[in-house]
């Protein structure tokens, strides 16, 4: 009788198992089999075992890192530990995937994808080095430092709410997101060989690169199988351009902020521009609360208090836009090659390719909302700036240009952002 009652309840649950990644389902059995039957059960022996999946070690690493990040946040009182790991985490996961195909006894099955995976992994290393060096320059790896948004958010919500955000949105969800950023590389790794062969200089075959591989992989694939095509070369160049754009955006923002703060410290209080404190509305009681942002004085040379020139004429956050585009470019490697092997856009493969960059964009949308709320309180002109410049992509800026022209509000908004600081004459160079 109880079984008859439970069966209708269990059926939907059992059907949902098909949506769980196979590697996650097989992980407990794989680990248990290795550590109970292998004569010398070690991590290195586990990785080379043919009973493992390329994703097993990354999953173990991620599941182990979640409680570590959480405990570090509790012990230190700072919750930015996942952010500190951001430049290093995806390449570490990709290194595990890349290492698996080179050393695992079953790695020869995917040997035809090693060149494409090498391109993707190399680009991740360049991305990682650039982001890590910028974070070091900013002093982000000071153990006592914390992202200013967490500091503000802690003041805005009850303690129990912040504890939930720390546990689930930061310590739990973000390591999983960072691991997922390497799923496009995994999709590229496990894709079947191209079903259509293309001759000519645009296509590289396995025979061209086999001598560069470990000896046990050199004959794993027929020499005529295509391993790289024109889309790989194009996406490599596009990815490098995106990394350079992000480098320039971070560099210009750092120079702007450093110059602004240096001038603030060198000028008297009377020589600075002091934005007005809100007299009414929702922000008024918040700016009076200790620890929350308040209108910030700034030098006239850095009016209106935040960058508006160069890339910032087309995007409010060009560095964030480039960061998202880089992971889209990683997805395009297997996405474009999938047309040749016949699996593009199908099932789990499409989720591995495009799901992570979509999830990353959702994270940026939520975090940027808080960033802009803080900036809007410190510099009131930011509200007008939002009216004429898009959040990430230039297309949104074009739509805003059309809309403000139709509504007749563009001149007012533009003057508030690019007009002269209070008490100064018009500078025509700012309006160009």
N, C-alpha and C positions, 0 to 999 in steps of 0.2 A: 504493500500500500504506500509506504513512504516513497519508494522508488518511482511509482506512478506519478506522484505529486512533484517530485524533483526533476523528472525527465523533461517536462515542458519548460522548466526554468533553465535547465542546463543546455538545451539545444541552441538558443541564441548565443550563449557563451562559447560553445564548441565551434559554432560557425565563424565566430570572430577570430579564432586562432589562425585562420588562413591569412589574416592581415598582419600577423606578427612576423617580423623578419626571421627567416629560417635560422640564421646564425645565432639569434637570441634563444630560440627554442633548443637548439642543439648544444649550446654552450655548457649547461650543467652536466649533460651526459658525457661530453667530450673531456671536460676537466676531471670528472669522476673516473672515467675509464683510464685516463693517463695516470692519475695519482694512485690508483689501486692496482693497476696491472703492469706499469712500466718498472723495470728493475732499478732505474735511476731517475725518478720523477723530478725534473727541474724545468724551469721556464724555457731554457734553451732547447731541451729535448722535446718539450711540448710544442714549440713553434715549428720544429722540423717534422713533426708527426703528420702523416697523411690523413689522420682523423680530424685535423683542425681545419677551420675555415680562416680565410684572411682576416675576417672581422673579429675572431675570438679574442685575440690579445688586445686589440683596441677596446673591446667591450669590457674586458677585465680591468684594464687601465682606467677607463672612465668610471666604472662602478666603484673602484677603489678611491678615485680622486674626489668623489662627491662628499663622503664624510670628512675627508681631510680638509677640503675647502670650508666646510661648515664649521668644523672645530677650530680652524684658524680664525674664522670670523668671531666665534664666541670667545676665544682666549684673548685675542688682541683688541676686540671691540671695533675692529675695522673690517668691512665686508668687501673690500676691493680685491681680494685675492684671486678671484677668477679673472678679473680685468688684467691683473699683472701677468697672468698666464696666457692671455689672449694671443700675443705674437708667437708663442712657442707651441701652443697646444695642437693646432691643426697640423703643422709640419711633423710633430712628434707622432701623431696618429698615422699620417701618411708614410712616415719612415717605417712604422710597423707593417703597413700593408706592402710597401716596397720591399722590405727585408724578407717578408714571407715568401714572395714569389721567387726570390733569389736563393733561399736556403731550404724551403720546404720540399719534401720528396715528391709532392704532387704539383709543384710550381711550374713544371714544364707545360702543363695544360694551358697556361696563360702566357707563355713566353712570347707569343706574337704581339702582346700588348705592352711589353716592357719599354719600347721606345716612346710611346705616347705617355705612359705613366712617368717616364723619366722627364719629359718636357714639363708635365704638370707639377711634379715634385720639385724640379729646379725652380720653377716660377714661384712656388710656395716658399722656398728658401730665400729667394730675393725679397719677396714680400715680407717675410718674417724678419730678415736682417734690417730692412728699412724701418719697419714699425718698432722693433725692439730698440734700435739706436735712437729713434726719436723719443721713445718713452724714457730712456736713460737720460737723455739731455734735459727732459722736463723734470727730472727727479722723481719719476713715478714709482721707482722701486725702493724708495725710502719705506722701511717697514711701518713707520708711523703715519704714512700718508694714506689718504682715502679720496676717492673721486668725490668732488664737491657736490655732485647731485645726490649721493647717498647722505651726505651731511645735512643737506636741505630737506630731503625727503623724511629723514628721521625726525625732524622738527615739525613736519606737517601732519603726521599720522600718529595714532596711539602706539604705544610700545608693542602691544601684542600684534598689531597689524604689520609693523616693521619686522618683527620676528618671523611672521609668516612669509613675508616677501623675501627675507634673507634665506629662509630654509628652502622655499620652493622655487621662487623666480630667479634667485642668484645661485645658491650652492647646488641645487638639483638640476634646474633646467639649462643653465648656461653651459656646464660641462658637456651635457648631451648635445646642445647646439654646436659647440666647438668641435666635438667629435663628428657630427653630421656634416660639417663643412668638407670633410675628406671623403664623403660618400661619392661625389662625382668621380674622384680618383678610383675608388673601389669599383664603380660602374664601368669605368674605362678598363680596369684590370681584368674583370671577369667577362667582358664582352666576347662573343665568338668572332672568329676571323671574318673578314669582309667576304661576302658572297660574290661580289663583282670585282674582278681584277681590272685595274687601270694601268696601262703601260705608259712609259714616258718619264721624263725627269721629275715630274710633279709627285710621283709615287716612289716611296722607298720600300724595298722588299726585305724579308727576313734574311735572305742570303747576303745582303749588303752589310748587315750589322751583326751577324751571328758570331763573328770572330771576336767581338767586343764583350760577349757574354761569358759567364762561367762555363767551364768545359761541359758540365752535365746538361746545359741548356742549348748548346750549339746545334744539335740535331733534333731538337724537340718539335720543330715546326718545318714544314716543307719550304725550301728556299724561295719559291715564287710567291708566297703569301705576302700581301701588302701589309705593312706595319705603320706607315705614316702617309698622309696625303696632303694636298694643298690646304685643307681646312686647318690642319695642325700648325702649319707654318704661319698662316694668317692669324690664328688665335694667339700664337706665341707673341707676335708683334703687337697685337691689340692689348694683350695682357701687360706687356712691358710699357706701353704708352699709358695704361691706366695706373700702373705703379708709379710712373714718373709724375703723372698728374696729382696723385695723392701725396707724393713727396713734396711737390711744389706748394700744394694747398697747406699742408702741415707746416712747412718752412715759413711761408708768408704769414700764417696766423701766429706762429711763435714770434716772429720778428715784430709783428704789430703789437702783440701783447707786451713783449719785453720793452719795446720803445715807449709804449703808453705808460707802463709802470715806472720806467726810469724817469720820464718827464714829470710824472706826478710827484715823485720823491724829490725832484730838483726845483719844482715851482712852489711858490707860496699858495696858501689856500685861496687867496683872493684872485690869483691868476688862473684858477681852474674854472671850468664850467660846471655848475651844480644843477643837475636835473631837478625839477620840482617834485616834491613828495605828493603822492595821490591824496586828494582831499575827500574823495568819496569813492564808492564802489567796493568790489570784493577785495581788492589788493590793499586797501587802506589799513585795515586792522592787522594784516599779515606783515606789512613792512615795519610795524611797531613791535613785533614779537622778536625777542632776542634770538640771535643765531640765524634769522632768515634774511634774504637779500634785501638791500635798501637801495634807493637811487644813488649811483656812484659818480663822484666827480671825475672829470677827465680833461686833458689838455685840449685846447682848440685845434691843435695839429692833428688830433685823432678823432675829430668830430665825425659821426655822432656817438662815438664810444665803442664802435664795433666795425669790422672791415666791411666796406661797401664797394671797393674798387677791384679791378682785375676779374678774377673768377667769381667774386662775390656780387658782381653785377648780374650774373646769370643763375647763380645758385646760392642759397643762404648757407649751405653746408657742403661745399665742393669736396672736402675730404671724406665726409660720410658717403657722398654719392659715389666717389671713386672706390671706397671700400666695398660697397655693395656690388659695384660693377665688376670688381676683380673676381668675386666668387661667382658671379654670373658667367664670366669668361671661363672659369674652371668648369662650369657645367656645360659650356658649349663644346669643349673638347669631345667628351663622349656623346653629347647631343648631336653634333654634326657627323661624327664617325658612325653613329648608330644607323644612319641612312644606308650605309654600305652593307651592314651586317643584318639588316632587316628587323631590328628590335627597337628602333627609335619610337618613343612615345608609348611603350607598352608596359603596363603593370608596375611591379616593384622597381623596374629599371628607370622609368620616368620619375618615380618618387625619389629615388636616390640621386638623380641628376638635378632636378629642379626644385625639389622640396627644401633643401637646406638654404639656398639663396633666398627663397621666399620667406622662410622662417627668420632669417637674418634681417630682412627688410622690415618685418613686423617688430622685431626688437628695436631697430633704429627708429621706427616711427614712434614707439612709446617713449624711448629715452629722449628723443629730440623734443617731444612735447614738453617735458620737464625742463630741458635745457633752454628752450625758447621762453618758457614762463619766467625763468630766472632772469634771462637777458632782458625781457620786456620790463621787468620791475627796475632793474639797474639802469636801463637806458630807454626812456619812453618812446624815442623815435623808432624803436624796433617794430612797434605795431604798424607804423606806416611803411616800413621796409618790407614787412610781410605782405603788404598789399600790392607790391610791385615786383617782387622777386620770388621765384618758386623755391620750395623747400630743398629739393635735391636736383632735379633735372631741368635743363634750359627750356624744355617744352612747356613746363608749367609757367615759366617766366613769360613765354610768348602768349599763353592764354591770358595771363594777368594783364599783359600789355593791351591785348584786344579788349578785355573786359573794362579796364579803367578808361580806355579811350571812349568806349560806348557810353559809360556812365558819367564821363566828364570829371572823374576824380583823380586822374593821373597827375595833373599839374600840381595839385595840392599835396598829394603823397610824395611826389618826386622832390618838391621844394623842401618838405620836412626832413627828407633824408639827405639830399645832396646840396641843399641850400647852405648859406653861411651859418656858422655858429652864432648864438645870441650875442649881439653887440659888435659883430664884425661885418665888414663889407662883403658883397657878393664876390666869390671866387669862381670865375667862369670855367676854370679847368675842372672843377668838381662836377660841373653840369654836362660835360661832354659825354 
